[in-house]
């Protein structure tokens, strides 16, 4: 696992890595993965996408019940680092490697079985939007702004991210955002479904979630993904449902209710 500095329950468990730009902290079951490159509005260099994914997976492996992604300074994430694109000119291999590294980092976040949240303040642009869309929920501060800008530079957007965008906002709004490369504010992002809730509601969500079951989270998240893919019936999901109904956690919860604990 790579990261700038990691804390788990206030205990340091990994050393500094000079090239990385992230802090990962876990306290009381809540992991915060902080993008720490404020001088570049937290733009992510090509070699940092895989470490980002590894840190997210590491948080889940260490017992986090929720992962919050946030940016240090005045921005959430300006996307990919444009300086990296200069060395890709004329080099299809480098372009492909960049795309695959970015994909691995984003899909690592999307594939977590624990709930994931993007806490967005300030600019959230380009690949930063893709990273936010990989989370289960997006909380937008009043000063947040969103733009998907590849059309400004003569490039495209990864198809997996286009698919997530269409699923969130619909074909028309996706076309508007991608083809115009225009910027929208938090209010508009909330209106069209690119953001889900105001940032000032994040603490209440975390408090509510902390009372709920990690086993339920994993199964419910899988069910949401299946439903989003158009799957209305799944035998494995039925088995998970049955296992949870017959399992110890429900029995303990019912016993606690009876004892008024």
C-alpha positions in Angstrom: 0.0 0.0 0.0 1.3 3.5 -0.9 0.4 6.8 0.8 1.9 10.0 2.1 1.0 9.3 5.7 -1.4 6.8 7.1 -3.1 6.8 10.5 -5.3 4.0 11.9 -7.0 4.8 15.2 -4.3 7.5 15.7 -1.6 4.9 15.3 1.0 5.3 12.5 1.3 2.1 10.5 3.1 3.1 7.4 6.0 5.4 6.6 6.1 8.4 4.3 6.4 7.9 0.6 8.0 10.9 -1.1 6.0 10.7 -4.4 2.5 10.2 -3.0 0.0 12.9 -2.5 -2.5 11.3 -0.1 -3.3 11.1 3.6 -5.4 8.2 4.9 -6.8 8.4 8.4 -9.1 6.0 10.2 -10.8 6.9 13.4 -13.9 5.4 15.0 -14.5 3.4 11.8 -14.5 6.4 9.5 -11.7 6.6 6.9 -10.8 9.9 5.4 -8.7 9.8 2.2 -7.4 13.3 1.6 -6.0 14.5 -1.7 -3.0 16.7 -0.7 -1.7 18.7 -3.5 -3.5 22.1 -2.9 -1.0 24.1 -5.0 -2.3 22.2 -8.1 -5.9 22.1 -6.9 -5.3 18.5 -6.1 -4.8 17.4 -9.7 -3.7 13.7 -9.7 -0.5 12.8 -11.5 -0.5 9.7 -13.7 1.6 7.7 -11.3 -0.7 8.4 -8.3 -3.9 6.8 -9.5 -2.9 3.2 -8.5 -1.7 4.4 -5.0 -5.1 6.1 -4.6 -6.9 2.8 -5.3 -4.6 0.9 -3.0 -5.2 3.2 -0.2 -9.0 3.0 -0.6 -8.8 -0.8 -0.6 -6.4 -0.7 2.4 -8.9 1.4 4.4 -11.6 -1.2 3.9 -9.2 -4.0 4.7 -8.3 -2.3 8.0 -12.0 -2.2 9.1 -13.3 1.1 7.9 -17.1 1.3 7.8 -17.2 4.4 5.6 -14.7 6.1 3.3 -14.8 9.8 2.8 -12.8 11.3 -0.1 -11.9 15.0 0.2 -9.4 17.5 -1.1 -7.1 19.7 0.9 -7.2 23.5 0.3 -9.7 25.3 -1.9 -10.5 22.4 -4.4 -11.8 18.9 -4.3 -9.8 17.7 -7.4 -8.9 19.4 -10.7 -8.7 16.0 -12.4 -5.7 14.6 -14.1 -2.4 16.5 -14.2 -2.2 18.2 -17.6 1.6 18.3 -17.4 1.5 14.5 -17.8 -0.1 14.8 -21.2 2.9 16.5 -22.8 5.0 13.3 -22.5 2.2 11.2 -24.1 2.3 13.1 -27.4 3.0 10.5 -30.1 3.2 7.7 -27.6 0.2 5.4 -27.7 1.7 3.1 -25.1 2.0 5.9 -22.6 -1.5 7.0 -23.3 -2.8 3.5 -22.8 -0.9 3.1 -19.6 -2.3 6.4 -18.2 -5.8 5.3 -19.1 -5.4 1.9 -17.4 -3.8 3.4 -14.3 -6.6 5.9 -13.9 -9.1 3.2 -14.5 -7.6 1.0 -11.8 -7.6 3.8 -9.2 -11.2 4.8 -9.9 -12.6 1.3 -10.1 -10.9 0.4 -6.8 -13.0 3.1 -5.2 -16.1 2.0 -7.0 -15.6 -1.6 -6.1 -15.4 -1.2 -2.3 -18.0 -3.0 -0.3 -18.1 -0.2 2.3 -20.1 3.0 1.7 -18.1 5.8 -0.1 -18.7 9.5 -0.1 -17.1 12.4 -2.0 -17.1 15.5 0.1 -16.8 18.2 -2.5 -15.9 21.8 -2.0 -14.5 24.1 -4.6 -13.6 22.9 -8.1 -14.3 19.3 -9.1 -13.2 19.0 -12.8 -12.5 16.3 -15.4 -11.2 13.1 -13.8 -12.1 14.6 -10.4 -15.7 14.2 -11.5 -15.0 10.6 -12.5 -13.5 9.9 -9.1 -16.5 11.5 -7.3 -19.0 9.5 -9.5 -17.3 6.3 -8.4 -18.5 7.0 -4.9 -21.9 6.0 -3.6 -22.8 9.6 -2.7 -21.6 13.1 -3.5 -22.1 15.9 -1.0 -21.5 19.3 -2.5 -20.6 22.5 -0.6 -22.1 25.8 -1.5 -18.9 26.8 -3.2 -18.5 23.6 -5.2 -18.2 23.8 -9.0 -18.2 21.0 -11.6 -16.9 20.7 -15.1 -16.0 17.8 -17.5 -13.5 19.5 -19.8 -11.9 17.0 -22.3 -13.5 18.7 -25.2 -11.5 21.8 -24.4 -8.3 19.9 -25.1 -9.3 17.7 -28.0 -9.5 14.5 -26.0 -12.3 12.2 -24.8 -13.6 10.8 -21.5 -13.2 7.1 -20.5 -16.3 5.2 -21.5 -16.8 3.8 -18.0 -17.0 7.4 -16.7 -19.4 8.4 -19.5 -21.6 5.5 -18.5 -21.7 6.6 -14.9 -22.4 10.2 -15.9 -25.4 9.1 -18.1 -26.7 6.9 -15.3 -26.6 9.8 -12.9 -27.9 12.7 -14.9 -29.4 11.2 -18.1 -28.4 11.4 -21.7 -29.3 15.0 -22.3 -27.5 16.5 -19.3 -24.5 14.2 -19.9 -24.3 15.6 -23.5 -24.6 19.1 -22.1 -21.7 18.7 -19.7 -19.4 16.8 -22.0 -20.0 18.7 -25.2 -20.1 22.2 -23.8 -17.3 21.6 -21.2 -19.1 24.2 -19.2 -19.0 24.8 -15.4 -22.0 24.3 -13.2 -22.4 25.3 -9.5 -23.4 23.1 -6.6 -27.1 24.1 -6.9 -27.2 23.0 -10.5 -25.3 19.8 -9.7 -27.8 18.9 -7.0 -30.7 19.7 -9.4 -29.6 17.4 -12.2 -28.3 14.6 -9.9 -24.6 15.0 -10.3 -24.5 15.7 -6.6 -26.8 14.1 -4.1 -26.9 16.2 -0.9 -25.5 19.5 0.5 -22.2 19.1 2.2 -23.6 20.4 5.5 -25.6 17.2 5.7 -22.6 15.0 5.7 -22.2 14.8 9.5 -25.8 13.7 9.9 -25.3 11.0 7.3 -22.2 9.7 9.0 -23.9 9.6 12.3 -26.9 7.6 10.9 -24.7 5.2 9.0 -22.5 4.5 12.0 -25.5 2.8 13.7 -26.0 0.3 10.8 -24.6 -3.0 9.8 -21.4 -3.5 7.7 -22.7 -6.8 6.4 -25.9 -5.1 5.3 -23.9 -2.4 3.5 -22.0 -4.9 1.4 -25.2 -6.7 0.3 -27.2 -3.6 -0.3 -24.4 -2.0 -2.3 -24.3 -5.1 -4.5 -28.0 -4.9 -4.9 -27.9 -1.3 -6.0 -25.2 -2.1 -8.6 -27.2 -5.0 -10.0 -30.4 -2.8 -10.2 -28.4 -0.1 -11.9 -27.3 -2.6 -14.5 -31.0 -3.6 -15.0 -30.8 -6.9 -13.0 -34.1 -7.4 -11.1 -33.4 -11.0 -9.9 -30.1 -12.6 -8.8 -29.6 -16.0 -7.1 -26.5 -14.9 -5.3 -28.3 -11.9 -3.9 -31.1 -14.1 -2.8 -28.6 -16.3 -1.0 -27.1 -13.3 0.7 -30.5 -12.2 1.8 -31.3 -15.6 3.3 -27.9 -15.8 5.0 -28.5 -12.4 6.7 -32.0 -13.3 7.8 -30.8 -16.6 9.4 -27.6 -15.0 10.7 -26.4 -14.1 14.2 -26.4 -10.3 13.7 -30.2 -10.2 13.2 -30.7 -12.5 16.2 -28.5 -10.2 18.4 -30.3 -7.1 17.2 -33.7 -8.6 18.0 -32.4 -9.7 21.4 -31.2 -6.2 22.1 -34.6 -4.8 21.2 -36.3 -7.2 23.6 -33.9 -6.2 26.3 -34.4 -2.5 25.4 -30.6 -2.1 25.0 
